Amino acid sequence: MKKIRVFLLVPAVMLLLCACGETQITTTTIRIDKSGKITHTIVDSFEESYYDLSEMEKMAGDEAKEYNDSHGNGLVTVDSVAAEGDEVRVVMEYQNAAAYSDFNEEVLFYGTVSEAVQAGYDLDISLIDLKDNTQYLTRDDLLKMGEKHLLITSESMHFIMPSNLAYVSEGVIISEGRKEADTVPEDSCCYILLK
């Protein structure tokens, strides 16, 4: 079942940095904090003649409540639904990547390499070292880094991570800051290993 994305069209293209150094989110983005909590900010065009903000807010709240009633209280919350000019901004919070993945029916894993193996993810991949873009990390190398954090996703999305990126798979485009990237999965998932 598709959730909030039912009423959303096409995300914008870029994230801009404001002068104070804080990242201003201008496109649909997933931010992951150090505890693994997910903040999903959905930014889309908003035409008042087609959408009613209060209906969107009610729909998002109802879907979050329905999910929490059957999976556990507090896993998914609606932080805000607001119109800003010709855009609508919906901010959803998820207790962890598993809740996000289940709620949105997308692959999103965030945890240690060891946890990824325990969860059954196939780590027979090759990751590019961001230091020089020529060294590759193989499955055997990756398994030796059991406590390092790994992101696995099936979504095209802008991500803001809790620490710098060290290795990435094909389909990951690094932003100016070493904590941000866009994922563009083609036939399989994208992988990001953090420092």
C-alpha positions in Angstrom: 0.0 0.0 0.0 1.4 3.3 -1.0 1.3 5.9 1.7 1.9 9.7 1.6 3.3 9.6 -1.9 -0.2 9.1 -3.3 -0.8 12.8 -3.3 2.8 13.8 -4.2 4.0 14.4 -7.7 7.7 14.8 -8.6 10.3 15.9 -6.1 12.4 19.0 -6.8 16.0 18.6 -7.9 18.6 20.2 -5.6 19.3 21.0 -1.9 20.7 24.5 -1.2 22.8 25.5 1.7 21.8 28.7 3.5 24.4 31.2 4.7 24.3 30.1 8.4 25.6 26.7 7.5 22.4 24.8 8.2 21.1 22.7 5.4 17.8 24.1 4.1 15.8 21.2 2.6 14.3 22.2 -0.7 13.8 18.7 -2.2 12.4 15.5 -0.9 15.0 14.3 1.6 15.7 11.6 4.2 17.8 12.7 7.2 19.1 10.0 9.4 20.4 11.0 12.9 23.0 9.2 15.0 20.4 7.1 16.8 18.9 5.9 13.4 15.8 8.0 13.6 14.5 8.9 10.1 13.1 12.3 9.2 11.5 12.3 5.8 10.7 15.7 4.4 8.5 15.5 1.3 8.6 18.7 -0.9 6.3 18.9 -3.8 4.3 21.3 -5.9 1.0 22.4 -4.4 -2.0 23.7 -6.4 -4.7 24.8 -4.0 -7.3 24.1 -6.6 -6.4 20.4 -6.6 -5.4 19.8 -3.0 -6.7 20.7 0.4 -4.1 21.1 3.0 -6.3 20.0 5.9 -7.3 16.9 3.9 -3.6 16.0 3.4 -2.9 16.5 7.0 -5.8 14.3 8.1 -4.9 11.6 5.5 -1.2 11.5 6.7 -2.3 11.4 10.4 -4.8 8.7 9.7 -2.2 6.5 7.9 0.3 7.0 10.6 -2.3 6.1 13.3 -3.4 3.0 11.4 0.2 1.9 11.1 1.0 2.5 14.7 -2.1 0.8 15.9 -1.0 -2.4 14.2 2.8 -2.2 14.5 3.5 -0.3 17.7 2.9 3.2 19.1 5.2 6.0 18.0 6.9 4.2 15.1 5.5 6.8 12.6 4.5 10.3 13.3 3.5 13.3 11.2 5.6 16.2 12.3 4.0 18.8 10.0 2.1 19.5 6.8 2.4 23.0 5.5 2.1 25.0 2.3 4.9 27.3 1.5 4.2 29.4 -1.6 3.5 27.0 -4.5 4.9 24.0 -2.6 3.6 21.6 0.1 6.0 20.3 2.7 5.2 17.1 4.7 7.6 16.1 7.5 7.2 12.5 8.7 9.3 10.9 11.4 10.1 7.2 11.7 11.6 5.6 14.8 14.0 3.6 12.6 14.7 2.6 9.0 12.6 -0.6 9.4 9.5 1.4 10.2 10.1 3.6 7.2 10.7 0.6 4.9 7.6 -1.1 6.1 5.3 2.0 6.0 6.5 3.1 2.5 7.0 -0.4 1.0 10.6 0.5 0.0 13.9 -1.0 0.9 15.6 1.1 3.5 18.2 -0.4 5.9 20.4 1.6 8.2 22.5 -0.2 10.7 25.9 -1.9 11.1 27.4 -4.2 8.5 26.9 -7.1 11.0 23.2 -6.2 11.4 22.8 -6.1 7.6 24.3 -9.6 7.4 21.9 -10.8 10.2 19.0 -9.3 8.4 19.8 -11.3 5.3 21.1 -8.6 2.9 23.4 -9.8 0.1 26.6 -7.9 0.5 28.3 -9.4 -2.5 29.0 -5.9 -3.8 31.9 -3.7 -4.7 32.1 -0.2 -3.2 34.1 2.7 -4.4 36.5 4.4 -1.9 35.7 8.1 -1.9 39.3 9.0 -1.0 40.5 8.5 -4.6 37.7 6.9 -6.5 40.0 4.1 -7.7 40.1 1.7 -4.7 37.3 -0.8 -4.3 35.9 -2.5 -1.2 34.9 -6.1 -1.8 32.5 -8.2 0.2 35.3 -9.8 2.2 36.7 -6.3 3.1 33.2 -5.1 4.0 32.5 -8.1 6.3 35.6 -7.1 8.3 34.0 -3.7 9.0 31.2 -5.2 11.0 30.6 -2.2 13.3 30.6 0.4 10.5 27.2 1.8 9.6 25.7 1.0 6.2 22.7 2.4 4.3 20.9 0.2 1.8 18.1 1.7 -0.3 15.9 0.9 -3.3 14.8 4.6 -3.6 16.0 7.5 -5.7 16.4 10.0 -2.8 18.5 12.7 -1.3 20.1 11.5 2.0 21.6 13.5 4.8 23.7 11.1 6.9 24.9 11.4 10.5 28.6 11.1 9.6 30.8 11.3 6.5 30.5 8.8 3.7 33.5 6.5 3.1 32.5 4.1 0.3 29.5 4.0 -2.1 28.1 1.7 -4.7 27.3 2.6 -8.3 24.3 4.9 -8.5 25.3 7.1 -5.6 26.0 10.8 -6.4 28.0 12.6 -3.7 26.9 16.2 -2.8 29.4 18.9 -1.9 29.3 18.0 1.8 30.6 14.5 2.6 27.5 13.7 4.6 25.0 14.1 1.7 24.3 12.0 -1.4 21.7 11.2 -3.9 20.8 7.6 -4.7 19.7 6.5 -8.1 19.3 2.8 -8.0 19.0 1.1 -11.4 18.6 -2.7 -11.3 19.5 -3.1 -7.6 19.9 -1.2 -4.4 22.4 1.6 -3.6 24.8 1.1 -0.7 26.6 3.8 1.4 29.2 2.9 4.0 29.9 5.5 6.6 33.3 6.3 8.2 
